């Protein structure tokens, strides 16, 4: 396969070298035309958190549809626990350093309540827009208990978590110390203000005014610290991430250009390749412009995660540029420019084709995931890598040819004025640096190697290579690899799953403060889960009622459920029937007497033509404090209802986000397995040595385990964001391992140590250069005020670090053993 590819690239290089202006101008025009697709960016921005960060086919979405069908929301008889969505609301958490159940603290809480109720937006007050029950705004239970009179709090014995028999305080009073069932001390109070969904536009404007008021709310002279949140907050703060990362683009491109120019600087004023380096970076920028613009023209959703792509593409583009420049320098300076470019393409073709193919396939395989944020990133980035490849062999190659014509004419790199090849007699050394150039190696006819390049080659051949192949060093490397592997596997076992919703907001956001207070003071009681009987059953049949009761009993036995807080209309009805001494085993009696409990439970019993077509019960979860507990609770409840004789489902709006735990591990493993298999096939096709291909596959697996393990040490969860990077990991692992292992197995020397030293001498510097260029592409993301972008940096750093260590240390040593 290599020979026809090289022959085809030789012809292409000759053609580009013969007509450079066409290949320089046409990509610029194409980029300009496709770049106009950014006009549609606003239209195709896809930043809906549920849509982007929850599984497309998550079971909870289907469960929500069932609940919505049988139990539509009733704005005139509102109940927050019966919502099938999170609802439209604002919330405040007031926190005291000491006991909040004091008259002084409650005066401030009542003041907060009055501040909320005084907020007006576009002539709409809270009283106009609030969700109502019994024709009044839904009250905050704790304020109702004290009749909005702060002095009463000292005289009331608050039982917890239920006050009297019907007021649940678990989500309202937090940081509780209890004596018996009576609250002795509490640290936090949470207030909710629900709005009507049928006035969504007006309600959202009011919520925005609420945010504005409390962003300016001063607590210096108060005894309470206040955090706030609205149903709009998470989405708004997530969308604000992009504004925080835009300034980093300019820093990244400056770093890339600076590094590239420094790497390509020559003391020779003709051979200097500063402009070549600049156009190499520009080529990567045009690739991003073209790919993104084209996909926006096609109407592809543009998710927030895609904003990571330009940083990555820059690193890939600069890496390919270095390969092209390296191959150009090995051509004969007296050959025609077209011939030199043809030779450059012939030598660089297989290398950049393999890396592009592996990277693109790794990204496109990622499209199989059920997360739209991952799909969007992989599609945009994979396409940008393709454009980067195309522009490297057209636009950048054309500029390399034009620069070659300047060099052939012995013209100055900056002024393009002709300079002398030899320094005239009597002239100073300073004169020769500015006005003399075009030197080359008379023995090889090629350009002289740059000093940095020669330093690294000598370092790898004379010092590092012999040191690494020393017997005791090999023993140390084996032990080091054992420690690396053991640490990685341990890290994998400690890995947390799922995205923490607070991480979707940027650092310092008020949302983070609210979530922190919520976790600190209100984590004891978790979601109030609906248990829904989804089909029409004979409730008057004693056996059916027993099956429903058995199902509830099984659910209530869980460690994550407090059975004393369950709500069952059927239990209430049976107790009521015993009081009236009537039998519910008769259909007529059952239906006729249902009216006595219906006013209380009318939102839990769905009736059509006098038949109960669906009904629901509630169980209260407790101590759901970690993602692992969220996952276990969800899986166990769903598994239990599968075994119920009566058709039952469990649902809570939070399950929409918990569903990511169900698929994240299996999908990550699936994508990695498929991508690794594809990489093995590519390696077998393009690297003509089966042993080498197996080593490449080994390196992929080893790097993935390392990255996944060390993610947990660096506080990175396995979620839809990090899943992207683990797929990317495969493409980059190939880059580092394929070249070094092929250089080893194809070396003609008999001694394995000499093979390893030669492989490092040939490829040590390119690996270092490629690693540094890729890290420079993403390093500024370490300073991003967003978890999404910092995570991208962390994992890319681990990928490049471990990939380079495998290529420069582990693989050369292991290859000498096998």
C-alpha positions in Angstrom: 0.0 0.0 0.0 2.9 2.4 0.8 4.4 2.4 -2.7 1.3 3.5 -4.6 0.5 6.1 -1.9 4.0 7.5 -2.1 3.9 7.5 -5.9 0.6 9.4 -5.9 1.9 11.9 -3.4 5.1 12.4 -5.5 2.9 13.4 -8.5 0.7 15.6 -6.3 3.8 17.4 -4.8 5.2 18.0 -8.3 2.0 19.4 -9.5 1.6 21.7 -6.4 5.2 22.8 -6.7 4.7 23.7 -10.4 1.4 25.7 -9.8 1.8 27.0 -6.2 -0.3 30.1 -6.6 -3.4 28.1 -7.5 -3.1 26.0 -4.4 -2.4 29.0 -2.2 -5.4 31.1 -3.5 -8.1 28.5 -4.0 -8.0 27.2 -0.3 -8.2 30.8 0.8 -11.3 31.4 -1.3 -12.8 28.1 -0.2 -12.2 29.0 3.5 -13.7 32.5 2.9 -16.8 30.9 1.4 -17.2 28.1 3.9 -16.3 30.4 6.8 -19.5 32.5 6.0 -21.3 29.5 7.5 -20.5 31.1 10.9 -23.4 33.4 10.1 -25.7 30.5 11.2 -23.8 29.9 14.4 -26.4 31.5 16.6 -29.2 29.5 14.9 -27.5 26.2 15.4 -26.0 26.6 18.8 -27.1 23.6 20.8 -26.6 24.3 24.5 -29.6 22.7 26.0 -28.1 20.8 29.0 -30.7 18.0 28.9 -30.4 17.5 25.2 -26.6 17.6 25.2 -25.5 15.9 28.4 -28.1 13.1 28.9 -28.5 9.9 26.8 -30.6 10.3 23.7 -32.5 7.1 24.5 -32.4 7.4 28.3 -35.2 5.4 29.9 -36.3 8.4 32.1 -37.3 10.4 29.0 -39.8 7.6 28.1 -40.9 7.4 31.8 -41.5 11.2 31.8 -43.7 10.9 28.7 -45.8 8.3 30.5 -46.2 10.5 33.6 -47.0 13.5 31.5 -49.6 11.6 29.6 -51.5 10.3 32.7 -50.8 13.2 35.1 -50.6 16.5 33.3 -49.5 19.4 35.5 -52.2 21.4 37.1 -51.2 25.1 37.6 -54.4 25.9 39.6 -53.8 23.0 42.1 -50.0 23.0 42.2 -47.9 20.4 43.9 -44.1 20.5 43.5 -43.6 16.8 44.3 -46.0 15.9 41.5 -44.1 17.8 38.7 -42.8 15.7 35.8 -40.2 18.4 35.1 -38.2 20.5 37.5 -40.8 23.3 37.1 -40.3 27.1 36.8 -39.0 28.4 40.1 -36.7 30.6 42.1 -35.0 29.5 45.3 -33.0 31.0 48.2 -30.9 29.3 50.8 -30.2 31.3 54.0 -27.4 30.0 56.1 -26.4 30.9 59.7 -23.1 30.2 61.3 -25.0 29.2 64.4 -28.7 28.3 65.0 -31.0 29.8 62.4 -34.1 29.0 64.4 -34.0 32.4 66.2 -36.2 35.5 66.0 -33.3 37.6 64.6 -32.6 35.1 61.8 -36.3 34.7 60.9 -36.7 38.5 60.7 -34.1 38.4 57.9 -35.8 35.4 56.3 -39.2 37.2 56.3 -37.4 40.3 54.8 -36.0 38.0 52.1 -39.5 36.7 51.4 -40.9 40.2 51.1 -38.0 41.2 48.8 -38.9 38.3 46.5 -42.6 39.2 46.5 -41.9 42.8 45.8 -39.9 42.0 42.6 -41.7 43.3 39.5 -40.9 42.6 35.9 -42.7 44.2 33.0 -45.6 45.1 35.3 -45.8 41.4 36.5 -45.4 40.7 40.2 -44.8 37.4 41.9 -48.5 37.4 42.9 -49.5 37.6 39.3 -47.3 34.8 38.1 -47.1 32.4 41.1 -48.3 28.8 40.9 -51.4 28.4 43.1 -53.2 26.0 45.3 -56.6 26.9 46.7 -56.4 30.1 44.7 -53.4 31.3 46.7 -49.6 31.3 45.9 -48.0 28.1 47.0 -46.5 29.1 50.5 -43.2 28.2 52.0 -44.2 25.7 54.8 -41.8 27.0 57.4 -43.1 30.6 57.1 -46.7 29.3 57.2 -45.9 27.4 60.4 -44.9 30.7 62.2 -47.6 32.7 60.5 -45.0 35.0 59.0 -44.2 36.2 62.6 -40.5 35.8 63.5 -41.3 35.9 67.3 -43.2 32.6 67.0 -40.2 30.5 66.0 -39.0 30.3 69.6 -42.3 28.8 70.8 -42.8 26.1 68.2 -41.5 22.6 68.6 -40.6 21.7 65.0 -40.8 17.9 64.5 -38.6 16.6 61.8 -38.7 15.6 59.0 -42.5 15.7 59.2 -44.2 18.6 61.0 -47.6 17.3 62.3 -48.7 14.7 59.7 -48.6 16.5 56.4 -45.8 19.0 56.2 -42.4 17.7 55.0 -39.5 19.8 56.2 -36.7 17.7 54.9 -36.1 20.0 51.8 -36.8 23.2 53.8 -34.9 23.0 57.0 -31.2 22.0 56.7 -28.2 21.3 58.9 -30.5 19.9 61.6 -29.7 18.6 65.1 -32.5 16.6 66.5 -33.5 15.6 70.0 -36.1 12.9 69.7 -38.1 14.0 66.7 -37.9 17.7 67.6 -35.4 20.1 66.0 -32.9 21.4 68.6 -30.9 23.4 66.2 -30.7 24.1 62.4 -28.2 25.9 60.1 -30.1 26.6 56.9 -33.6 27.5 55.6 -34.5 27.0 51.9 -37.4 28.9 50.3 -39.0 28.0 47.0 -41.1 30.3 44.7 -42.8 28.4 42.0 -44.3 30.1 38.9 -46.9 29.1 36.4 -45.7 27.2 33.3 -48.5 28.6 31.2 -47.0 32.1 31.4 -43.4 30.9 30.5 -42.3 34.2 28.8 -43.5 36.4 31.6 -42.2 34.0 34.3 -38.7 33.9 32.7 -38.5 37.7 32.7 -39.5 37.7 36.3 -36.8 35.1 37.1 -34.2 37.2 35.3 -35.2 40.2 37.5 -35.0 37.9 40.6 -31.4 37.0 39.6 -30.6 40.7 39.1 -32.0 41.7 42.5 -30.1 39.0 44.4 -26.9 39.4 42.5 -26.8 42.9 44.1 -28.2 41.7 47.5 -25.8 42.8 50.2 -25.1 40.6 53.2 -22.4 42.5 55.0 -24.6 43.8 57.7 -26.7 40.6 57.9 -26.4 37.6 60.1 -27.3 35.2 57.3 -25.4 34.3 54.1 -27.7 33.9 51.1 -27.3 31.8 47.9 -29.9 31.9 45.1 -30.9 29.8 42.1 -33.6 29.7 39.5 -34.8 27.2 36.9 -33.0 29.3 34.3 -29.7 29.5 36.1 -28.0 26.3 35.2 -28.7 26.8 31.5 -27.7 30.5 31.5 -24.4 29.9 33.4 -23.6 27.0 31.1 -24.0 29.2 28.0 -21.8 31.8 29.7 -18.8 29.3 29.5 -18.2 30.2 25.9 -17.6 33.8 26.6 -15.0 32.9 29.2 -12.9 30.8 26.7 -13.0 33.1 23.7 -10.0 35.3 25.0 -7.9 32.1 25.2 -8.0 31.5 21.5 -5.8 34.5 20.8 -3.3 33.4 23.5 -3.2 29.9 22.0 -2.5 31.1 18.5 0.2 33.4 19.7 1.9 30.5 21.6 1.6 28.2 18.6 3.0 30.8 16.2 5.8 31.7 18.6 6.8 28.1 19.2 6.6 27.3 15.5 8.7 30.3 14.5 11.3 29.5 17.2 11.4 25.9 16.1 11.9 27.0 12.5 14.3 29.9 13.0 17.7 29.7 11.2 20.7 31.9 11.6 20.9 31.8 7.8 18.9 34.8 6.4 17.9 32.8 3.3 17.1 29.4 4.9 15.1 31.0 7.8 11.5 29.6 7.8 9.7 32.0 10.1 7.0 32.7 7.4 6.6 29.0 6.7 5.9 28.4 10.4 3.4 31.3 10.4 1.5 29.9 7.4 1.5 26.5 8.9 -0.4 27.8 11.9 -2.6 29.8 9.5 -3.4 26.6 7.7 -4.7 25.0 10.9 -6.9 28.1 11.5 -8.3 27.9 7.9 -9.1 24.2 8.5 -11.2 25.1 11.6 -12.9 27.9 9.7 -13.8 25.7 6.7 -14.9 22.6 8.7 -17.0 24.5 11.1 -18.5 26.8 8.5 -19.4 23.8 6.2 -21.1 21.9 9.0 -23.0 25.0 10.0 -24.2 25.4 6.4 -25.4 21.8 6.7 -27.3 22.7 9.8 -25.3 20.5 12.2 -25.8 21.4 15.9 -22.9 23.3 17.5 -22.5 22.2 21.1 -20.4 23.9 23.7 -17.9 21.1 23.7 -17.0 21.9 20.1 -15.2 25.0 21.4 -12.4 22.7 22.6 -11.7 21.6 19.0 -9.7 24.6 17.6 -7.1 24.1 20.4 -6.7 20.5 19.5 -6.6 21.1 15.7 -3.9 23.7 16.2 -1.7 21.1 17.8 -2.3 18.5 15.1 -1.7 21.0 12.3 1.6 22.2 13.8 2.7 18.6 14.2 2.1 17.9 10.5 3.8 21.1 9.5 7.0 20.0 11.3 6.9 16.7 9.5 6.6 18.5 6.1 9.4 21.0 7.0 11.7 18.2 8.2 11.1 16.3 4.9 11.7 19.4 2.8 15.1 20.0 4.5 16.2 16.5 3.5 15.8 17.3 -0.2 18.6 18.6 -2.5 18.7 22.4 -2.6 19.9 22.5 -6.2 16.9 20.4 -7.4 13.9 22.3 -8.9 11.3 23.5 -6.4 8.7 21.1 -8.0 11.1 18.1 -7.5 11.9 19.1 -3.9 8.2 19.4 -3.1 7.5 16.1 -4.8 10.2 14.4 -2.7 8.8 16.1 0.5 5.3 14.8 -0.2 6.6 11.3 -1.0 8.5 11.2 2.4 5.8 12.8 4.5 2.8 11.2 2.8 2.5 7.9 4.8 3.3 9.6 8.1 0.7 12.3 8.0 -1.8 10.0 6.3 -1.6 7.4 9.0 -1.9 10.0 11.8 -4.8 11.8 10.0 -6.6 8.5 9.3 -6.3 7.3 12.9 -7.4 10.7 14.4 -10.3 11.1 12.0 -11.6 7.5 12.6 -11.2 7.9 16.3 -13.4 11.0 16.2 -16.0 9.6 13.8 -16.3 6.4 15.9 -17.2 8.7 18.8 -20.3 9.7 16.9 -21.8 6.4 17.9 -22.3 7.6 21.5 -25.8 8.4 22.8 -24.7 11.9 24.0 -25.3 14.8 21.6 -22.4 16.8 23.1 -20.0 14.0 22.2 -21.5 13.5 18.7 -21.2 17.2 18.0 -17.6 17.5 19.1 -16.5 14.3 17.3 -18.2 15.4 14.0 -16.8 18.9 14.0 -13.3 17.9 15.2 -13.1 14.9 12.8 -14.1 17.1 9.9 -11.6 19.8 10.9 -8.8 17.2 11.1 -9.7 16.2 7.5 -9.5 19.9 6.4 -6.3 20.3 8.3 -4.8 17.4 6.3 -6.1 18.8 2.9 -4.8 22.3 3.6 -1.4 20.9 4.6 -1.0 19.2 1.3 -2.4 22.1 -0.7 -2.2 25.5 1.0 0.8 24.9 3.2 2.6 22.9 0.5 2.0 25.7 -2.0 3.6 28.2 0.5 6.5 25.9 1.0 7.0 25.9 -2.7 6.9 29.7 -2.9 9.3 29.9 0.0 11.5 27.4 -1.9 11.6 29.7 -4.9 12.7 32.6 -2.7 15.4 30.3 -1.3 16.5 29.2 -4.8 16.8 32.9 -5.8 18.9 33.4 -2.6 16.7 36.1 -1.3 16.4 37.5 2.2 13.6 35.9 4.3 12.2 39.3 5.3 13.1 41.8 2.6 13.2 39.4 -0.3 16.3 41.2 -1.5 19.0 39.1 -3.2 21.9 38.3 -0.9 25.4 36.9 -1.4 26.2 33.3 -0.8 29.7 34.0 0.6 30.9 36.8 2.8 33.2 39.3 0.9 36.7 39.6 2.2 37.1 42.1 5.0 33.5 42.1 6.0 32.5 41.5 9.7 30.6 38.5 11.0 27.6 40.8 11.7 27.4 41.6 8.0 27.3 37.9 7.1 24.4 37.2 9.4 22.3 39.8 7.7 23.5 40.0 4.1 24.9 36.5 3.4 22.9 33.3 3.2 21.8 30.2 1.3 24.4 27.8 3.0 23.9 24.1 2.6 25.8 20.9 3.4 28.2 20.3 0.5 28.4 16.6 1.2 24.7 15.8 1.1 23.5 18.7 -1.0 20.7 19.3 1.6 20.1 22.1 4.0 22.2 22.1 7.2 20.4 20.7 10.2 19.3 23.3 12.7 21.2 23.5 16.0 18.3 22.5 18.2 17.6 19.5 16.0 21.2 18.4 16.0 21.4 18.9 19.8 18.5 16.6 20.4 19.7 14.0 17.9 23.1 13.9 19.6 21.4 13.8 23.0 19.3 10.7 22.1 22.1 8.9 20.4 25.0 9.6 22.8 23.4 9.9 26.1 19.7 8.9 26.5 19.7 5.9 24.2 22.8 4.1 25.8 21.5 5.0 29.3 18.0 3.6 28.5 19.4 0.3 27.1 21.6 -0.2 30.2 20.6 -3.4 32.0 19.9 -1.7 35.4 17.9 1.1 33.6 15.8 -1.6 32.0 15.1 -3.1 35.4 14.1 0.3 36.7 11.9 0.9 33.6 10.1 -2.4 34.2 9.5 -1.6 37.8 8.4 1.9 36.8 5.9 0.5 34.3 4.6 -2.0 37.0 4.0 1.0 39.3 2.3 2.9 36.5 0.0 0.1 35.6 -0.9 -0.7 39.2 -1.6 3.0 40.0 -3.7 3.2 36.8 -5.8 0.1 37.5 -6.4 1.4 41.1 -7.4 4.8 39.7 -9.9 3.1 37.3 -11.5 1.3 40.3 -11.9 4.7 42.1 -13.4 6.5 39.1 -16.5 8.5 39.7 -19.2 8.4 37.0 -21.5 11.1 35.7 -21.3 14.9 35.3 -21.9 17.0 38.4 -24.3 19.7 37.2 -22.5 22.4 39.1 -19.5 21.8 36.7 -21.6 23.1 33.8 -21.3 26.6 35.4 -18.1 28.6 35.3 -16.0 29.1 38.4 -17.3 31.7 40.9 -20.8 31.5 39.6 -23.6 32.0 42.1 -24.9 28.6 40.9 -21.9 26.9 42.5 -22.5 28.6 45.8 -26.1 27.4 45.8 -25.1 23.8 45.0 -22.5 23.9 47.7 -25.1 25.0 50.3 -27.5 22.4 49.0 -25.0 19.6 49.4 -23.9 20.8 52.8 -27.3 21.2 54.4 -30.0 19.4 52.3 -28.4 16.2 51.1 -30.0 14.0 53.8 -33.2 13.7 51.8 -33.0 13.0 48.1 -35.6 12.8 45.3 -39.2 12.0 46.1 -39.8 9.2 43.6 -43.0 8.5 41.8 -44.1 4.8 41.7 -46.5 4.7 38.7 -48.9 1.9 37.9 -49.0 2.4 34.1 -51.9 0.3 33.0 -55.6 -0.2 33.9 -55.8 -2.8 36.6 -58.6 -4.1 38.8 -57.9 -2.2 42.1 -61.0 -3.7 43.6 -59.4 -7.1 43.3 -57.7 -8.0 46.6 -54.9 -9.9 44.9 -54.1 -6.8 42.7 -54.0 -4.6 45.7 -51.7 -7.0 47.5 -49.4 -7.1 44.5 -49.2 -3.3 44.5 -48.5 -3.3 48.2 -45.9 -6.0 47.9 -44.1 -4.0 45.2 -44.1 -0.9 47.4 -42.8 -2.9 50.3 -39.9 -4.2 48.3 -39.0 -0.6 47.2 -39.3 0.6 50.8 -36.8 -2.0 52.1 -33.9 -0.2 50.3 -31.2 1.5 52.3 -31.9 4.6 50.1 -35.6 4.8 51.1 -37.3 6.0 54.2 -40.5 3.9 54.4 -42.1 6.1 57.0 -42.4 9.0 54.4 -44.1 7.0 51.7 -47.4 8.3 50.3 -50.0 5.8 49.0 -53.6 6.8 48.2 -54.4 3.0 48.2 -53.3 2.6 51.8 -55.3 5.7 52.8 -58.3 4.3 51.0 -58.0 0.9 52.7 -57.7 2.5 56.1 -60.8 4.7 55.3 -62.7 1.6 54.2 -62.0 -0.1 57.5 -63.3 2.9 59.4 -66.5 2.8 57.3 -66.6 -1.0 57.5 -67.0 -1.4 53.8 -65.4 -3.9 51.4 -63.3 -2.6 48.6 -63.4 -6.0 46.9 -66.5 -5.0 45.0 -66.1 -2.9 41.9 -69.2 -0.8 42.4 -68.4 -0.1 46.1 -64.8 0.7 45.3 -65.7 3.2 42.6 -68.6 4.8 44.5 -66.6 5.5 47.7 -63.5 6.7 45.8 -65.0 10.2 45.9 -64.2 10.5 49.6 -60.4 10.5 49.1 -60.4 11.9 45.6 -60.1 15.6 46.6 -56.8 14.8 48.4 -55.4 12.5 45.7 -57.0 13.6 42.5 -53.6 14.3 41.0 -52.5 10.8 41.7 -55.4 8.9 40.2 -56.0 9.2 36.5 -59.6 8.4 35.7 -61.2 8.0 32.3 -64.8 6.9 31.8 -65.0 6.0 35.6 -62.0 3.7 35.2 -58.7 4.2 36.9 -56.3 4.1 33.9 -53.2 4.9 35.9 -52.2 5.9 39.5 -49.1 6.8 41.4 -47.5 6.6 44.8 -44.5 8.2 46.3 -41.4 7.0 48.2 -38.8 9.3 49.8 -35.1 8.6 49.1 -32.5 9.4 51.7 -28.7 10.0 51.8 -28.2 10.2 48.1 -24.9 12.1 48.5 -22.6 10.7 45.8 -22.9 9.8 42.1 -22.3 6.2 43.0 -25.4 6.3 45.3 -27.4 8.0 42.7 -26.5 5.2 40.2 -27.2 2.4 42.7 -30.5 3.9 43.8 -31.7 4.3 40.2 -30.6 0.8 39.1 -32.0 -1.0 42.2 -35.4 0.7 42.0 -35.7 0.0 38.3 -34.6 -3.6 38.8 -37.2 -4.1 41.6 -40.1 -2.8 39.6 -39.3 -5.1 36.8 -40.2 -8.0 39.1 -43.6 -6.5 40.1 -46.5 -8.4 38.8 -48.4 -5.2 38.2 -46.8 -3.0 35.4 -45.0 -0.3 37.4 -42.3 2.4 36.6 -40.3 4.7 38.9 -39.7 8.3 38.0 -38.3 11.6 39.2 -37.2 14.6 37.0 -33.6 14.1 38.3 -33.6 10.6 36.7 -33.2 12.3 33.3 -29.6 13.2 34.5 -29.0 10.0 36.5 -29.5 8.0 33.2 -26.0 8.9 32.2 -24.7 6.4 34.8 -26.6 3.6 33.0 -24.8 4.0 29.7 -21.6 6.0 30.3 -19.2 3.1 31.2 -20.6 0.6 28.6 -20.5 3.2 25.8 -17.0 4.3 26.7 -15.8 0.7 26.7 -17.6 0.0 23.4 -16.2 3.1 21.7 -12.7 2.3 22.9 -12.9 -1.3 21.8 -14.2 -0.5 18.4 -11.7 2.3 17.9 -8.8 0.1 19.1 -9.8 -2.7 16.7 -10.0 -0.2 13.8 -6.5 1.1 14.7 -5.2 -2.4 14.7 -6.5 -3.0 11.2 -5.0 0.3 10.0 -1.7 -0.5 11.6 -1.7 -3.9 9.9 -2.5 -2.3 6.5 -0.1 0.7 6.6 2.8 -0.6 8.8 4.3 -3.7 7.1 5.1 -5.6 10.2 2.6 -7.7 12.2 4.7 -7.5 15.4 4.8 -3.7 15.2 1.0 -3.6 14.8 0.6 -5.6 18.0 2.9 -3.3 19.9 0.9 -0.3 18.7 -2.3 -2.0 20.0 -0.5 -2.7 23.3 0.5 0.9 23.6 -3.1 2.1 22.9 -4.5 -0.1 25.7 -1.7 0.9 28.1 -2.1 4.6 27.5 -6.0 4.4 27.8 -5.7 2.6 31.1 -3.2 5.2 32.4 -5.3 8.2 31.3 -8.5 6.7 32.7 -6.8 5.8 36.0 -5.1 9.1 36.5 -8.3 11.0 35.7 -9.7 10.0 39.0 -6.5 11.2 40.8 -7.0 14.6 39.1 -10.7 14.8 40.1 -12.1 14.2 36.7 -15.3 12.1 36.4 -16.1 9.7 33.6 -18.8 11.7 31.9 -19.8 12.8 28.4 -17.0 15.4 28.4 -14.1 13.0 29.4 -15.5 10.3 27.2 -14.6 12.5 24.2 -11.0 12.6 25.3 -10.7 8.9 26.0 -11.7 8.3 22.3 -9.2 11.0 21.2 -6.6 9.2 23.3 -6.6 6.3 20.9 -5.6 8.4 17.9 -2.8 10.1 19.7 -1.5 6.8 21.2 -1.0 5.5 17.6 0.9 8.6 16.7 3.6 8.0 19.3 3.8 4.3 19.3 3.6 3.4 15.6 6.6 5.4 14.4 9.0 4.3 17.2 8.0 0.6 17.0 8.3 0.6 13.2 11.7 2.3 13.3 12.8 -0.5 15.7 11.5 -3.5 13.8 12.6 -2.2 10.4 16.2 -1.4 11.6 18.8 -3.6 9.9 21.1 -3.9 12.9 21.3 -7.2 14.7 21.8 -6.0 18.3 18.4 -5.1 19.9 20.0 -2.3 22.0 21.4 -0.7 18.9 18.0 -0.9 17.2 16.5 0.9 20.2 19.2 3.6 20.2 18.8 4.1 16.4 15.0 4.4 16.7 15.4 7.1 19.4 18.1 8.9 17.4 15.7 9.0 14.4 12.4 9.8 16.1 13.2 11.1 19.6 13.1 14.8 18.6 10.0 14.6 16.4 8.1 12.9 19.3 9.2 15.6 21.7 8.4 18.3 19.1 5.0 16.8 18.4 4.2 16.4 22.1 5.2 20.0 22.9 3.2 21.4 20.0 0.0 19.6 21.0 0.4 20.5 24.6 0.9 24.2 23.6 -2.3 23.9 21.6 -4.3 23.2 24.8 -2.2 24.5 27.7 -4.1 27.8 28.0 -7.2 25.8 28.8 -5.6 25.0 32.2 -6.5 28.6 33.0 -10.1 28.4 31.8 -12.7 29.3 34.4 -14.8 26.3 33.3 -14.7 22.6 34.2 -15.5 21.6 30.6 -12.4 23.3 29.2 -10.1 22.4 32.1 -11.1 18.8 31.8 -10.2 18.8 28.2 -6.7 20.2 29.1 -6.2 17.7 31.9 -7.0 14.6 29.8 -5.1 15.9 26.7 -2.1 16.5 29.0 -2.3 13.0 30.3 -2.7 11.5 26.8 0.3 13.4 25.5 2.4 12.8 28.6 1.7 9.0 28.7 1.9 8.7 24.9 5.3 10.3 24.9 6.6 8.3 27.9 5.5 5.1 26.1 7.2 6.1 22.9 10.4 7.3 24.5 10.8 5.0 27.5 8.5 2.0 27.8 8.3 0.8 24.2 12.0 1.0 23.3 12.9 -1.1 26.4 10.1 -3.7 25.9 11.0 -4.1 22.3 14.5 -5.1 23.3 13.0 -8.0 25.3 10.7 -9.3 22.6 
